[in-house]
């Protein structure tokens, strides 16, 4: 079989090349014309167009699959880069003979630059991004629509803190060693476009960000594994057939160095000093930028990393850092520095679905004040409306591409046209997928046309309320502890809010080797009747011994809530008329730890690595 390997997928070109040779021969004897629709073309041109259509169909399917795999980033394995080099930089273009106007869609430049009334390059963590700051702030000054939308892909980070297992593309299971791949179209990845370049790609499929890849994640059912039996015959199964879940923490080094990038800049400064050139002033770079670039755990949602700060520790913090007026200045690395005990803070706020979620403080990029006519409400609204219009534009343009290619695949009798058309009808452009990822980060809602319209209606009904529900696009620059125990947060946009609770980043996932925990803030808004219906098997507390335990494990029979000046707490009823009080409830997931059970697997169910017979 004649195979052309192009951009990681295989295209069978044998029939097309055979046809091209025949067309060339017929051309020597006199042109043979083929009628397609109202157009008569040479057979040579006909074969060439068949090739174009097959190529473009595969291009669209490839960029669809790779946008899910790489989330706009690139993977580096053994010194070679695979995937996208930048936010969705690749897009299939239609052939010249299509005469299709493909200009009315999102461009790379348009994606990277917000053209609102408060123009700024891409998204970042603070209004007023300085004109230069590369390379250290490139992560926060990249492409996008919403400022403060911290990247949630491991591929955008420094890979220094991932272990060797993360760089491999073999996953160890109790059934044996397998390769994971994405099977978007249910054909066992016939085109070869879903292969994982390394285990680090697994992070990109943890859609709920809890640190465990399992059935609760959006595309888990589309992941499959490939291996071989003892005779070297290929075997394929669903990922769920060989494991119930993957603990992503196993790909992270035990000892994390969050000063790797800082050390690189210090080394660069030493060279610049020798040459008498201007050095980079590290003291003006918010230390949290290094932290988010280096710590792999920051790709997970804050609820899985943050703990509530106790009232006593909050008071001690303000006693240590506050000025004579009670304000703690967070600028100039006064609090978050390389020697600090604090990684970052967060507060709880309601989202578009009505549920409370943690909002992390954004690193401070610049100390510049915003202009007097700046409106945070207008900025958030304008950012979203540009996103809304661009997504609609890109979606419409992609649909037109698919419609044109599908029509012509049939008209030009391209082999397996129906199969291609079926796949294309469910595809999305890489820009669409990148924008959907941004929407989820900015709104904490799963992307869907319904949720997109939901946010639009929210801005139309109450733009100020909607602006506050969006991910913060400004940075907290100061805090003050009030007499009633609440905390005032002052942002660099000029706004101030009052919160009753503060949360601190632990720098790792909550839980231990047997289970993972994440803050369940939804229960804060539940009535006692609703609390009575929660799962006692999967929701629990942080016990006095420092371990996370389910309500069932502690013998709970009922639960109610009550309010204090520090927020809502929970009264849990146990046996023998005993009760205990919990300040927070947690979602608890159990890790499978199945590797040691491989001895119980039968031979027919085992997977082996492919053996190179040449060796």
C-alpha positions in Angstrom: 0.0 0.0 0.0 1.3 3.4 -0.9 1.2 5.6 2.2 2.1 9.3 2.6 2.8 10.3 6.2 1.8 14.0 6.5 1.5 15.9 9.8 1.1 12.8 11.8 -1.7 11.1 9.9 -1.8 8.6 7.1 -3.4 9.2 3.7 -3.8 6.4 1.2 -2.8 7.9 -2.1 -2.3 4.9 -4.2 -5.5 5.2 -6.2 -5.1 8.9 -6.7 -1.5 8.5 -8.0 -2.6 5.7 -10.3 -5.3 8.0 -11.7 -2.9 10.8 -12.2 -0.6 8.6 -14.2 -3.5 7.5 -16.4 -4.5 11.1 -16.8 -1.0 12.0 -17.9 -1.0 9.2 -20.5 -4.4 10.3 -21.9 -3.2 13.9 -22.1 -0.5 12.7 -24.5 -3.1 11.1 -26.7 -5.4 14.1 -26.5 -7.2 15.8 -23.6 -10.0 13.8 -22.0 -12.7 16.0 -20.3 -14.7 15.2 -17.2 -17.9 17.1 -16.4 -18.5 18.1 -12.8 -21.7 20.0 -12.3 -21.7 22.7 -14.9 -17.9 22.6 -15.4 -15.9 20.5 -17.8 -12.3 19.9 -16.8 -9.5 17.6 -17.9 -9.2 14.3 -16.2 -5.8 15.4 -15.0 -7.4 18.3 -13.2 -10.2 16.1 -12.0 -7.7 13.7 -10.3 -5.8 16.7 -8.9 -9.0 18.1 -7.3 -9.8 14.7 -5.8 -6.4 14.8 -4.1 -7.1 18.4 -2.9 -10.4 17.4 -1.4 -9.0 14.4 0.4 -6.1 16.5 1.7 -8.3 19.3 3.0 -10.8 16.8 4.6 -7.9 15.2 6.4 -6.5 18.6 7.4 -9.8 19.6 9.1 -10.0 16.3 10.9 -6.4 16.5 12.0 -6.6 20.0 13.4 -9.9 19.1 15.1 -8.2 16.2 16.9 -4.9 18.0 17.7 -6.7 21.0 19.1 -8.1 18.6 21.8 -4.8 16.9 22.3 -2.6 19.9 22.6 -5.0 22.8 23.6 -3.1 25.2 21.4 0.3 24.2 22.9 3.1 21.9 21.7 4.6 18.8 23.3 8.4 18.3 23.4 9.6 14.7 23.4 13.2 13.8 23.0 14.0 17.2 21.6 11.2 17.2 19.0 8.1 19.4 19.2 4.7 18.1 18.2 1.3 19.8 18.1 0.4 23.5 17.7 3.0 26.2 18.1 0.8 28.8 19.6 -2.9 29.2 20.2 -4.6 27.3 17.4 -2.1 28.6 14.8 -3.0 25.9 12.3 -6.1 26.0 10.1 -6.8 24.1 6.9 -7.4 26.4 3.9 -9.6 25.5 1.0 -8.0 25.0 -2.5 -7.8 28.0 -4.8 -10.2 26.5 -7.3 -13.0 26.5 -4.6 -13.6 30.2 -5.2 -14.8 30.4 -1.5 -14.4 33.6 0.4 -12.7 32.5 3.6 -11.9 35.9 5.0 -14.8 36.5 7.3 -13.5 34.4 10.2 -11.2 34.7 13.2 -7.6 35.3 12.4 -4.5 34.7 14.5 -3.9 38.4 14.9 -7.6 39.0 15.8 -7.6 36.2 18.3 -4.5 37.5 20.0 -5.6 41.1 20.3 -8.8 42.4 22.0 -10.0 45.3 19.9 -12.4 46.8 22.5 -12.4 50.3 23.8 -9.7 49.3 26.3 -7.4 47.6 23.9 -4.7 45.3 25.3 -2.6 42.5 23.9 -4.5 39.2 24.6 -5.4 38.1 28.0 -3.2 38.6 31.0 -3.5 39.0 34.7 -3.8 42.7 35.1 -5.2 45.7 33.3 -2.4 47.8 32.0 0.0 45.2 30.7 3.4 46.8 30.1 4.6 47.0 26.5 7.5 44.6 27.0 8.2 41.9 29.5 9.0 38.8 27.5 10.0 36.2 28.0 8.9 35.8 31.6 5.3 37.1 31.2 4.6 35.6 27.8 2.3 33.1 29.5 0.0 35.9 30.6 0.3 38.0 27.5 -0.6 35.4 25.0 -3.6 35.1 22.8 -7.1 35.2 24.0 -10.2 37.2 24.9 -10.5 37.2 28.6 -7.8 38.6 31.0 -7.2 36.5 34.1 -8.0 33.3 32.2 -4.9 31.5 33.5 -3.8 28.7 31.2 -5.0 25.3 32.2 -2.8 23.2 30.0 0.4 21.6 31.3 2.0 22.2 27.9 2.2 25.9 28.4 4.3 25.5 31.6 8.0 24.8 32.1 8.2 21.0 32.0 11.0 20.9 34.6 8.7 19.6 37.3 7.2 16.7 35.4 8.9 13.3 35.8 10.3 10.9 33.2 7.0 8.9 33.2 5.2 12.1 31.9 7.6 12.1 28.9 6.9 8.5 28.0 4.0 7.5 25.8 3.4 4.2 27.5 0.8 4.0 30.3 1.3 1.3 32.9 -1.9 -0.5 33.9 -2.7 -3.8 35.7 -3.4 -5.3 32.3 0.0 -4.3 31.0 1.6 -1.5 29.1 -0.5 0.4 26.6 -0.5 3.5 24.4 -3.4 5.9 24.8 -5.0 7.6 21.8 -8.0 9.8 21.1 -10.8 8.2 19.0 -13.0 11.1 18.2 -14.9 9.3 15.4 -15.4 5.8 16.7 -13.2 4.1 14.1 -10.2 3.3 16.3 -8.4 6.4 15.0 -8.3 5.1 11.4 -6.5 8.2 10.2 -3.8 8.1 12.9 -4.5 11.6 14.1 -5.2 10.9 17.8 -1.9 9.5 19.0 -0.6 10.8 22.3 3.0 12.1 22.0 3.5 11.7 25.7 1.6 10.9 28.9 1.6 14.7 29.7 -1.2 14.9 27.1 -3.5 13.1 29.7 -3.6 16.4 31.7 -5.5 18.0 28.8 -8.4 15.6 29.2 -9.0 16.3 32.9 -12.0 18.6 32.0 -13.2 19.1 35.5 -9.6 19.9 36.8 -9.7 17.6 39.8 -6.4 15.9 39.1 -8.1 12.5 38.2 -8.8 11.5 34.7 -12.0 9.3 34.8 -15.6 9.0 33.6 -16.5 12.4 35.1 -14.3 14.1 32.4 -15.9 15.1 29.1 -13.9 13.1 26.6 -13.0 10.1 28.7 -15.2 7.8 26.7 -13.3 8.8 23.5 -10.0 7.7 24.9 -8.8 4.2 23.9 -5.6 2.2 24.4 -3.5 0.1 22.0 -1.2 -2.8 22.8 -0.4 -6.3 21.6 -1.0 -9.8 22.6 1.9 -12.2 23.3 2.0 -13.1 19.6 2.4 -9.5 18.5 -1.1 -9.0 17.3 -2.6 -5.6 17.9 -5.3 -5.2 20.5 -7.5 -2.1 21.1 -9.7 -1.4 24.1 -11.4 1.5 25.8 -9.3 3.3 28.4 -12.1 2.6 30.9 -11.6 -1.2 30.3 -8.0 -1.1 31.7 -8.4 1.5 34.4 -11.2 3.3 36.3 -9.2 6.5 36.6 -5.7 7.9 36.3 -4.1 9.9 39.1 -2.3 12.7 37.2 -0.1 13.5 40.2 1.9 10.4 39.4 3.5 12.4 36.5 4.7 15.2 38.7 8.0 15.1 40.6 7.8 14.8 44.3 10.1 17.8 44.9 9.0 20.8 42.9 11.4 23.6 42.0 9.4 26.8 41.3 12.6 28.9 40.9 13.8 27.3 37.7 12.7 30.2 35.4 14.0 32.7 38.0 17.4 31.0 38.0 17.5 31.2 34.2 16.8 34.9 34.3 19.5 35.4 37.0 22.0 33.5 34.8 20.9 35.7 31.8 21.4 38.8 34.0 24.9 37.7 34.9 25.8 37.5 31.2 24.1 40.9 30.4 26.1 42.4 33.3 29.4 41.1 31.8 28.5 42.7 28.5 27.4 46.0 30.1 23.8 45.6 28.9 20.6 46.4 30.7 19.5 43.6 33.0 16.0 42.3 33.8 14.7 43.7 37.1 13.4 40.5 38.7 12.2 42.4 41.7 9.4 44.0 39.6 8.1 40.7 38.4 5.3 39.3 40.6 6.6 36.0 42.0 3.3 34.3 41.3 4.1 34.5 37.6 7.1 32.2 38.2 4.8 30.1 40.5 2.1 29.5 37.8 4.7 28.8 35.2 6.6 26.2 37.3 4.1 24.4 39.5 2.2 21.7 37.6 -0.5 21.6 40.2 -1.8 25.0 39.2 -3.4 23.6 36.1 -6.0 22.0 38.4 -9.0 24.0 39.7 -8.5 26.0 42.8 -11.0 24.0 44.8 -8.7 21.0 44.6 -5.7 23.0 46.0 -6.9 25.7 48.4 -7.8 25.5 52.1 -9.8 28.0 54.0 -7.7 30.4 56.2 -8.7 30.2 59.8 -9.8 33.4 61.6 -6.7 33.3 63.9 -4.3 32.9 61.0 -6.0 35.7 59.1 -5.6 38.0 62.1 -1.9 37.0 62.5 -1.4 37.7 58.8 -2.8 41.3 59.0 -0.9 41.9 62.3 2.3 41.1 60.5 1.8 42.8 57.1 -0.8 45.6 57.5 0.2 49.3 57.6 -1.1 51.8 60.1 -4.4 52.1 58.2 -4.9 48.4 58.2 -4.1 47.8 54.6 -1.8 45.0 53.3 -0.1 46.1 50.1 0.2 43.1 47.7 2.3 45.0 45.2 6.1 44.8 44.7 6.2 41.2 46.1 5.5 42.4 49.6 3.6 39.2 50.4 4.1 36.7 47.6 7.9 36.4 47.2 10.3 33.6 46.8 10.8 33.3 50.5 7.1 33.7 51.4 5.0 31.0 53.1 2.1 32.1 50.8 1.6 31.0 47.2 -1.6 32.9 46.5 -5.1 33.7 47.9 -8.6 33.2 46.6 -12.2 34.1 47.6 -15.5 32.6 46.9 -18.0 34.2 44.5 -21.2 33.1 42.7 -20.9 32.1 39.0 -23.4 32.1 36.2 -24.9 28.8 37.4 -25.6 30.3 40.8 -23.0 28.1 42.5 -20.0 29.4 44.6 -16.6 28.9 43.1 -13.1 30.0 44.1 -11.6 33.0 42.3 -7.8 33.1 42.6 -6.1 36.4 43.0 -4.4 37.4 39.7 -0.7 38.2 39.7 0.0 41.9 39.4 1.7 42.7 36.1 1.9 46.5 36.4 1.5 49.1 39.1 0.1 51.6 36.7 -3.3 53.0 37.5 -6.2 52.7 35.1 -7.5 55.8 33.4 -10.3 57.8 35.1 -12.8 56.9 32.5 -12.2 53.1 32.8 -15.3 51.0 33.5 -14.7 47.4 34.7 -18.3 46.6 33.7 -17.9 47.8 30.2 -14.5 46.1 29.8 -15.9 42.7 30.8 -19.0 43.2 28.6 -17.0 44.3 25.6 -14.6 41.3 26.0 -17.4 38.9 26.1 -19.4 40.4 23.2 -16.3 40.3 21.0 -15.9 36.7 22.0 -19.5 36.0 21.2 -19.4 37.6 17.8 -16.1 36.0 16.9 -17.3 32.5 17.9 -20.4 32.9 15.8 -18.3 34.1 12.9 -15.8 31.2 13.2 -18.5 28.6 13.7 -20.4 29.8 10.6 -17.2 29.9 8.5 -16.3 26.4 9.5 -19.8 25.1 8.8 -19.5 26.6 5.2 -16.1 24.9 4.8 -17.5 21.6 5.8 -20.6 22.0 3.6 -18.4 22.8 0.5 -16.0 20.0 1.1 -18.8 17.5 1.8 -20.6 18.5 -1.4 -17.5 18.2 -3.5 -16.4 14.9 -2.0 -19.5 13.4 -3.4 -19.4 15.3 -6.8 -15.8 14.2 -7.4 -16.5 10.6 -6.3 -13.7 10.6 -3.7 -13.3 7.2 -2.2 -15.0 6.8 1.2 -16.8 10.1 0.8 -19.7 9.2 3.0 -17.3 8.2 5.8 -15.4 11.5 5.6 -18.6 13.5 5.5 -19.9 11.8 8.6 -16.7 12.8 10.5 -16.6 16.3 9.1 -20.1 17.0 10.2 -19.1 16.6 13.8 -15.8 18.5 13.6 -14.8 21.9 14.9 -12.0 24.2 13.8 -9.0 24.6 16.2 -10.1 28.2 16.8 -13.5 27.1 17.9 -12.0 24.6 20.4 -9.5 27.1 21.7 -12.3 29.6 22.2 -14.5 27.0 24.0 -11.6 26.3 26.4 -11.4 30.0 27.1 -15.1 30.3 27.7 -14.9 27.5 30.3 -12.0 29.2 32.1 -13.6 32.6 32.0 -17.1 31.5 33.1 -16.5 28.2 34.9 -19.3 26.8 32.7 -19.1 23.9 30.4 -19.2 25.3 26.9 -22.4 24.8 24.9 -24.5 27.0 22.6 -27.0 27.2 25.5 -24.5 28.4 28.0 -23.0 30.9 25.5 -26.5 32.4 25.1 -27.0 32.2 28.9 -24.0 34.5 29.5 -25.1 36.8 26.7 -28.5 37.2 28.3 -26.9 37.8 31.7 -25.0 40.8 30.2 -28.1 42.1 28.6 -30.2 41.9 31.7 -27.7 43.1 34.3 -24.2 43.9 32.9 -22.7 44.8 36.3 -23.8 41.6 37.9 -22.6 39.6 34.8 -19.2 41.4 34.8 -18.7 40.3 38.5 -19.6 36.6 37.7 -16.9 36.4 35.0 -13.4 35.4 35.9 -11.7 38.5 37.4 -9.7 40.4 34.8 -8.1 42.7 37.3 -5.7 42.1 40.3 -6.1 42.5 44.0 -3.5 45.0 45.0 -4.5 45.5 48.7 -6.5 43.9 51.5 -7.9 45.2 54.8 -9.4 43.3 57.8 -12.6 44.9 59.0 -13.9 45.1 62.6 -16.7 42.6 61.8 -14.2 40.0 60.6 -14.9 40.6 56.9 -12.1 41.5 54.4 -12.1 44.3 51.9 -10.3 43.6 48.6 -9.1 46.5 46.5 -8.5 45.9 42.8 -6.2 47.7 40.4 -9.3 48.5 38.3 -10.5 50.7 41.1 -13.3 48.5 42.4 -13.6 47.2 46.0 -15.5 44.2 47.4 -16.1 42.7 50.8 -15.7 39.0 51.5 -16.2 36.9 54.6 -13.7 34.1 53.9 -10.2 33.9 52.5 -8.6 30.8 51.1 -4.9 29.9 50.8 -3.1 27.9 48.0 -1.4 24.8 49.4 0.6 24.3 46.2 -0.5 20.7 45.8 -3.7 18.6 45.5 -5.7 18.0 48.6 -5.8 14.4 49.9 -3.3 11.6 50.2 -2.2 8.4 48.4 -5.6 6.8 48.7 -8.0 9.7 47.9 -8.4 13.2 46.5 -10.4 16.0 48.1 -11.8 19.3 46.7 -13.8 22.0 48.4 -17.5 21.6 47.8 -18.8 25.2 47.9 -22.1 24.3 46.4 -23.3 23.0 49.7 -22.8 26.5 51.2 -26.0 27.6 49.4 -28.0 24.4 50.1 -31.0 24.3 52.4 -31.2 21.6 55.1 -33.5 19.6 52.9 -31.0 19.7 50.0 -28.2 18.8 52.4 -30.1 15.7 53.4 -29.9 14.4 49.8 -26.2 14.7 49.3 -24.1 11.5 48.9 -22.5 10.5 52.2 -20.2 8.2 50.2 -18.6 10.9 48.2 -18.8 14.0 50.4 -16.9 14.4 53.6 -14.9 16.6 56.0 -11.3 17.2 57.0 -11.1 15.4 60.3 -9.2 16.5 63.4 -6.5 14.0 62.5 -5.8 15.8 59.3 -7.4 13.1 57.1 -10.2 13.6 54.6 -13.1 11.2 55.5 -16.5 10.7 53.9 -19.7 11.3 56.0 -20.3 7.6 55.8 -16.9 6.8 57.2 -17.4 9.0 60.3 -20.8 7.5 60.9 -22.9 10.6 60.0 -26.7 10.1 60.0 -27.8 13.7 59.2 -26.4 17.1 58.4 -27.7 20.7 58.8 -26.1 24.1 58.3 -26.0 27.3 60.4 -24.6 30.8 59.9 -21.8 32.5 61.7 -20.0 35.9 61.2 -17.3 33.9 59.3 -19.8 32.3 57.0 -21.9 29.1 56.8 -20.8 26.0 58.8 -22.2 22.5 59.1 -23.6 20.5 62.1 -23.2 16.8 61.6 -25.2 14.3 63.6 -23.5 11.0 64.6 -24.6 8.0 66.6 -25.2 8.1 70.4 -26.6 11.6 70.1 -23.2 13.0 69.3 -22.5 15.9 66.9 -19.5 17.6 65.3 -19.0 20.9 63.5 -17.4 21.3 60.1 -16.5 24.6 58.5 -16.3 23.1 55.0 -17.4 20.0 53.1 -15.3 18.3 50.5 -15.8 16.1 47.4 -13.9 12.9 47.9 -12.6 10.7 45.1 -10.8 7.4 45.7 -7.7 6.5 43.8 -7.6 3.0 42.3 -4.0 2.0 42.9 -4.5 -1.1 40.7 -1.0 -1.8 39.4 -0.3 -4.4 42.1 -3.3 -6.4 41.0 -1.8 -7.4 37.6 -1.1 -11.0 38.8 -4.8 -11.7 38.7 -5.2 -10.8 35.0 -5.7 -13.6 32.6 -3.4 -14.1 29.5 -6.2 -13.2 27.0 -6.7 -9.8 28.7 -3.0 -8.9 28.9 -1.4 -6.1 26.9 2.3 -6.2 25.8 4.6 -3.6 24.2 5.3 -4.0 20.5 8.6 -5.9 20.0 11.0 -4.7 17.3 11.8 -8.0 15.6 14.9 -6.4 14.1 16.4 -6.3 17.6 
